[in-house]
Amino acid sequence: MAKSAAPAADRGPKKSRQQRLFEEAVQLFNKQGYAGTSIRDLGDALGILPGSVYAHIDNKHTILVRLVEDGVDQYLASSANLSGTAEEQLCALIEAHLNVIAANVDLALVVFHQWRHIEGPDRDRIVAKRRAYEQRIRDIVDLGIKSGEFRGDIDPHMAVLTILGILNWVPEWFSPTRRDPAAAVSKGLAQVILAGVLS
């Protein structure tokens, strides 16, 4: 006797169309860029008419804001409770940053590359959050210099930009299916970064 299909509850919750819309937007924004993606493209990806997309969002800009802000919030939340020495805090932040990337590499690419298309008050709010994250790294660098853990001859601002540059480039080459897991990658990056700042 053939087995009947499992009840919906047993198969897990069904994704809402809005959730699917955001997931498809991530893929399209990465493939075609935000400017190169139309509402029609989003509708086609969902199998609905372009006009029906507006039943789920106000406009394309709203989608980008939601994706980028959610992503930035994840980085802020992941590094909110750092403690220990400057070296320990920096290693923990690097690991947390890599874990956020590894959880959704495609979203990370949108966050790092497409945020520049955000306009108005939304842009101001997101830029403020990005700066708060940068300040978190700056505080660690300043602590390390003050405590003597880090070299006193480094420029703190340049150190922050260098650290972010290294971390934010990871989505360009990292794949969750690669041989080296995120933990190994974060450890390797921490060694490289610390080699440049430790006394």
MODELLER restraints for C-alpha pairs under 7 A, 6 or more apart:
rsr = mdl.restraints
at = mdl.atoms
rsr.add(forms.Gaussian(group=physical.xy_distance, feature=features.Distance(at['CA:18:A'], at['CA:56:A']), mean=5.70, stdev=0.5))
rsr.add(forms.Gaussian(group=physical.xy_distance, feature=features.Distance(at['CA:21:A'], at['CA:46:A']), mean=6.86, stdev=0.5))
rsr.add(forms.Gaussian(group=physical.xy_distance, feature=features.Distance(at['CA:22:A'], at['CA:63:A']), mean=6.73, stdev=0.5))
rsr.add(forms.Gaussian(group=physical.xy_distance, feature=features.Distance(at['CA:24:A'], at['CA:42:A']), mean=6.94, stdev=0.5))
rsr.add(forms.Gaussian(group=physical.xy_distance, feature=features.Distance(at['CA:24:A'], at['CA:45:A']), mean=6.58, stdev=0.5))
rsr.add(forms.Gaussian(group=physical.xy_distance, feature=features.Distance(at['CA:25:A'], at['CA:42:A']), mean=6.64, stdev=0.5))
rsr.add(forms.Gaussian(group=physical.xy_distance, feature=features.Distance(at['CA:26:A'], at['CA:106:A']), mean=6.55, stdev=0.5))
rsr.add(forms.Gaussian(group=physical.xy_distance, feature=features.Distance(at['CA:26:A'], at['CA:107:A']), mean=6.08, stdev=0.5))
rsr.add(forms.Gaussian(group=physical.xy_distance, feature=features.Distance(at['CA:26:A'], at['CA:110:A']), mean=6.65, stdev=0.5))
rsr.add(forms.Gaussian(group=physical.xy_distance, feature=features.Distance(at['CA:27:A'], at['CA:106:A']), mean=6.98, stdev=0.5))
rsr.add(forms.Gaussian(group=physical.xy_distance, feature=features.Distance(at['CA:28:A'], at['CA:37:A']), mean=6.49, stdev=0.5))
rsr.add(forms.Gaussian(group=physical.xy_distance, feature=features.Distance(at['CA:29:A'], at['CA:37:A']), mean=6.42, stdev=0.5))
rsr.add(forms.Gaussian(group=physical.xy_distance, feature=features.Distance(at['CA:29:A'], at['CA:110:A']), mean=6.83, stdev=0.5))
rsr.add(forms.Gaussian(group=physical.xy_distance, feature=features.Distance(at['CA:30:A'], at['CA:109:A']), mean=6.95, stdev=0.5))
rsr.add(forms.Gaussian(group=physical.xy_distance, feature=features.Distance(at['CA:30:A'], at['CA:110:A']), mean=6.31, stdev=0.5))
rsr.add(forms.Gaussian(group=physical.xy_distance, feature=features.Distance(at['CA:34:A'], at['CA:114:A']), mean=6.46, stdev=0.5))
rsr.add(forms.Gaussian(group=physical.xy_distance, feature=features.Distance(at['CA:39:A'], at['CA:50:A']), mean=5.77, stdev=0.5))
rsr.add(forms.Gaussian(group=physical.xy_distance, feature=features.Distance(at['CA:39:A'], at['CA:60:A']), mean=6.84, stdev=0.5))
rsr.add(forms.Gaussian(group=physical.xy_distance, feature=features.Distance(at['CA:40:A'], at['CA:50:A']), mean=4.73, stdev=0.5))
rsr.add(forms.Gaussian(group=physical.xy_distance, feature=features.Distance(at['CA:43:A'], at['CA:49:A']), mean=5.47, stdev=0.5))
rsr.add(forms.Gaussian(group=physical.xy_distance, feature=features.Distance(at['CA:43:A'], at['CA:50:A']), mean=4.81, stdev=0.5))
rsr.add(forms.Gaussian(group=physical.xy_distance, feature=features.Distance(at['CA:43:A'], at['CA:53:A']), mean=5.99, stdev=0.5))
rsr.add(forms.Gaussian(group=physical.xy_distance, feature=features.Distance(at['CA:61:A'], at['CA:118:A']), mean=6.98, stdev=0.5))
rsr.add(forms.Gaussian(group=physical.xy_distance, feature=features.Distance(at['CA:65:A'], at['CA:118:A']), mean=6.59, stdev=0.5))
rsr.add(forms.Gaussian(group=physical.xy_distance, feature=features.Distance(at['CA:65:A'], at['CA:122:A']), mean=6.92, stdev=0.5))
rsr.add(forms.Gaussian(group=physical.xy_distance, feature=features.Distance(at['CA:68:A'], at['CA:110:A']), mean=6.90, stdev=0.5))
rsr.add(forms.Gaussian(group=physical.xy_distance, feature=features.Distance(at['CA:68:A'], at['CA:111:A']), mean=4.78, stdev=0.5))
rsr.add(forms.Gaussian(group=physical.xy_distance, feature=features.Distance(at['CA:68:A'], at['CA:115:A']), mean=6.31, stdev=0.5))
rsr.add(forms.Gaussian(group=physical.xy_distance, feature=features.Distance(at['CA:69:A'], at['CA:126:A']), mean=6.28, stdev=0.5))
rsr.add(forms.Gaussian(group=physical.xy_distance, feature=features.Distance(at['CA:71:A'], at['CA:108:A']), mean=6.94, stdev=0.5))
rsr.add(forms.Gaussian(group=physical.xy_distance, feature=features.Distance(at['CA:71:A'], at['CA:111:A']), mean=6.23, stdev=0.5))
rsr.add(forms.Gaussian(group=physical.xy_distance, feature=features.Distance(at['CA:72:A'], at['CA:130:A']), mean=6.87, stdev=0.5))
rsr.add(forms.Gaussian(group=physical.xy_distance, feature=features.Distance(at['CA:74:A'], at['CA:100:A']), mean=6.87, stdev=0.5))
rsr.add(forms.Gaussian(group=physical.xy_distance, feature=features.Distance(at['CA:75:A'], at['CA:97:A']), mean=6.22, stdev=0.5))
rsr.add(forms.Gaussian(group=physical.xy_distance, feature=features.Distance(at['CA:75:A'], at['CA:100:A']), mean=6.72, stdev=0.5))
rsr.add(forms.Gaussian(group=physical.xy_distance, feature=features.Distance(at['CA:76:A'], at['CA:133:A']), mean=6.07, stdev=0.5))
rsr.add(forms.Gaussian(group=physical.xy_distance, feature=features.Distance(at['CA:78:A'], at['CA:96:A']), mean=5.65, stdev=0.5))
rsr.add(forms.Gaussian(group=physical.xy_distance, feature=features.Distance(at['CA:79:A'], at['CA:93:A']), mean=5.70, stdev=0.5))
rsr.add(forms.Gaussian(group=physical.xy_distance, feature=features.Distance(at['CA:79:A'], at['CA:96:A']), mean=6.46, stdev=0.5))
rsr.add(forms.Gaussian(group=physical.xy_distance, feature=features.Distance(at['CA:82:A'], at['CA:89:A']), mean=5.62, stdev=0.5))
rsr.add(forms.Gaussian(group=physical.xy_distance, feature=features.Distance(at['CA:83:A'], at['CA:89:A']), mean=5.85, stdev=0.5))
rsr.add(forms.Gaussian(group=physical.xy_distance, feature=features.Distance(at['CA:86:A'], at['CA:140:A']), mean=5.48, stdev=0.5))
rsr.add(forms.Gaussian(group=physical.xy_distance, feature=features.Distance(at['CA:86:A'], at['CA:143:A']), mean=5.97, stdev=0.5))
rsr.add(forms.Gaussian(group=physical.xy_distance, feature=features.Distance(at['CA:86:A'], at['CA:144:A']), mean=4.92, stdev=0.5))
rsr.add(forms.Gaussian(group=physical.xy_distance, feature=features.Distance(at['CA:89:A'], at['CA:140:A']), mean=6.87, stdev=0.5))
rsr.add(forms.Gaussian(group=physical.xy_distance, feature=features.Distance(at['CA:90:A'], at['CA:140:A']), mean=6.60, stdev=0.5))
rsr.add(forms.Gaussian(group=physical.xy_distance, feature=features.Distance(at['CA:91:A'], at['CA:190:A']), mean=5.86, stdev=0.5))
rsr.add(forms.Gaussian(group=physical.xy_distance, feature=features.Distance(at['CA:94:A'], at['CA:186:A']), mean=6.12, stdev=0.5))
rsr.add(forms.Gaussian(group=physical.xy_distance, feature=features.Distance(at['CA:94:A'], at['CA:190:A']), mean=6.64, stdev=0.5))
rsr.add(forms.Gaussian(group=physical.xy_distance, feature=features.Distance(at['CA:95:A'], at['CA:183:A']), mean=6.81, stdev=0.5))
rsr.add(forms.Gaussian(group=physical.xy_distance, feature=features.Distance(at['CA:95:A'], at['CA:186:A']), mean=5.17, stdev=0.5))
rsr.add(forms.Gaussian(group=physical.xy_distance, feature=features.Distance(at['CA:98:A'], at['CA:182:A']), mean=6.26, stdev=0.5))
rsr.add(forms.Gaussian(group=physical.xy_distance, feature=features.Distance(at['CA:98:A'], at['CA:186:A']), mean=6.12, stdev=0.5))
rsr.add(forms.Gaussian(group=physical.xy_distance, feature=features.Distance(at['CA:99:A'], at['CA:182:A']), mean=6.42, stdev=0.5))
rsr.add(forms.Gaussian(group=physical.xy_distance, feature=features.Distance(at['CA:101:A'], at['CA:108:A']), mean=5.72, stdev=0.5))
rsr.add(forms.Gaussian(group=physical.xy_distance, feature=features.Distance(at['CA:101:A'], at['CA:171:A']), mean=6.69, stdev=0.5))
rsr.add(forms.Gaussian(group=physical.xy_distance, feature=features.Distance(at['CA:102:A'], at['CA:176:A']), mean=5.99, stdev=0.5))
rsr.add(forms.Gaussian(group=physical.xy_distance, feature=features.Distance(at['CA:102:A'], at['CA:182:A']), mean=6.40, stdev=0.5))
rsr.add(forms.Gaussian(group=physical.xy_distance, feature=features.Distance(at['CA:105:A'], at['CA:171:A']), mean=5.67, stdev=0.5))
rsr.add(forms.Gaussian(group=physical.xy_distance, feature=features.Distance(at['CA:108:A'], at['CA:171:A']), mean=6.57, stdev=0.5))
rsr.add(forms.Gaussian(group=physical.xy_distance, feature=features.Distance(at['CA:109:A'], at['CA:171:A']), mean=6.20, stdev=0.5))
rsr.add(forms.Gaussian(group=physical.xy_distance, feature=features.Distance(at['CA:134:A'], at['CA:160:A']), mean=6.94, stdev=0.5))
rsr.add(forms.Gaussian(group=physical.xy_distance, feature=features.Distance(at['CA:137:A'], at['CA:160:A']), mean=6.27, stdev=0.5))
rsr.add(forms.Gaussian(group=physical.xy_distance, feature=features.Distance(at['CA:138:A'], at['CA:156:A']), mean=6.69, stdev=0.5))
rsr.add(forms.Gaussian(group=physical.xy_distance, feature=features.Distance(at['CA:138:A'], at['CA:160:A']), mean=5.99, stdev=0.5))
rsr.add(forms.Gaussian(group=physical.xy_distance, feature=features.Distance(at['CA:141:A'], at['CA:156:A']), mean=6.32, stdev=0.5))
rsr.add(forms.Gaussian(group=physical.xy_distance, feature=features.Distance(at['CA:142:A'], at['CA:156:A']), mean=6.83, stdev=0.5))
rsr.add(forms.Gaussian(group=physical.xy_distance, feature=features.Distance(at['CA:144:A'], at['CA:150:A']), mean=4.81, stdev=0.5))
rsr.add(forms.Gaussian(group=physical.xy_distance, feature=features.Distance(at['CA:145:A'], at['CA:151:A']), mean=6.02, stdev=0.5))
rsr.add(forms.Gaussian(group=physical.xy_distance, feature=features.Distance(at['CA:145:A'], at['CA:152:A']), mean=5.48, stdev=0.5))
rsr.add(forms.Gaussian(group=physical.xy_distance, feature=features.Distance(at['CA:148:A'], at['CA:199:A']), mean=6.93, stdev=0.5))
rsr.add(forms.Gaussian(group=physical.xy_distance, feature=features.Distance(at['CA:149:A'], at['CA:198:A']), mean=5.86, stdev=0.5))
rsr.add(forms.Gaussian(group=physical.xy_distance, feature=features.Distance(at['CA:149:A'], at['CA:199:A']), mean=5.69, stdev=0.5))
rsr.add(forms.Gaussian(group=physical.xy_distance, feature=features.Distance(at['CA:150:A'], at['CA:197:A']), mean=5.14, stdev=0.5))
rsr.add(forms.Gaussian(group=physical.xy_distance, feature=features.Distance(at['CA:150:A'], at['CA:198:A']), mean=4.24, stdev=0.5))
rsr.add(forms.Gaussian(group=physical.xy_distance, feature=features.Distance(at['CA:150:A'], at['CA:199:A']), mean=4.80, stdev=0.5))
rsr.add(forms.Gaussian(group=physical.xy_distance, feature=features.Distance(at['CA:151:A'], at['CA:197:A']), mean=5.59, stdev=0.5))
rsr.add(forms.Gaussian(group=physical.xy_distance, feature=features.Distance(at['CA:151:A'], at['CA:198:A']), mean=5.61, stdev=0.5))
rsr.add(forms.Gaussian(group=physical.xy_distance, feature=features.Distance(at['CA:151:A'], at['CA:199:A']), mean=4.46, stdev=0.5))
rsr.add(forms.Gaussian(group=physical.xy_distance, feature=features.Distance(at['CA:163:A'], at['CA:193:A']), mean=6.84, stdev=0.5))
